[in-house]
Amino acid sequence: MPRSQNKDNFLDKAFTVMAEMIVKAMPIASKEKKAYLYYRDGLAAQNDGDYSEALDNYQESLKLEDNPVDRGETLKNMAIIYMSNGDEERALITYQKALDQNPKQPSCLKNMGLIYEKRGRIAEQEGNEDESDRWFEKAAEVWTKAVRLYPGGYLEIENWLKTTGRNKIDVYF
């Protein structure tokens, strides 16, 4: 049963019915409406922690969706699932696909940087300074782009860039 038909409370049911009526009334092609409905069901499943169902719905949405901004958002959500499941390589690949569709997604860059920074810390703990520096530089590269797209939105990252001396330019203006 689609998640949109399996709601637990009145508010969820009411919102779902209203959203479906709005989508049906929108002056967009049937294909885009279906893509949105799959995306919405994927997001609901993701929020409920049902990652398998979310990924299935996102895949169906991508088959139908032509808008690069919407495709980028769907891919970003898929990457978040991969990242939370510990599949960092797949997450990085999917974040890059999301950025290829829509390069103005600072959260993709932020999350890629989190993976690179984590790898840098692991290499540092293992005593591998060269590898650690490479990962930290990759983190700094993507985080600098994220901060440029969303100034003031990632204060901890801005602070990390400053304190590690990795802010090569003034990213804050």
Disulfide bonds with the S-S distance in Angstrom:
none
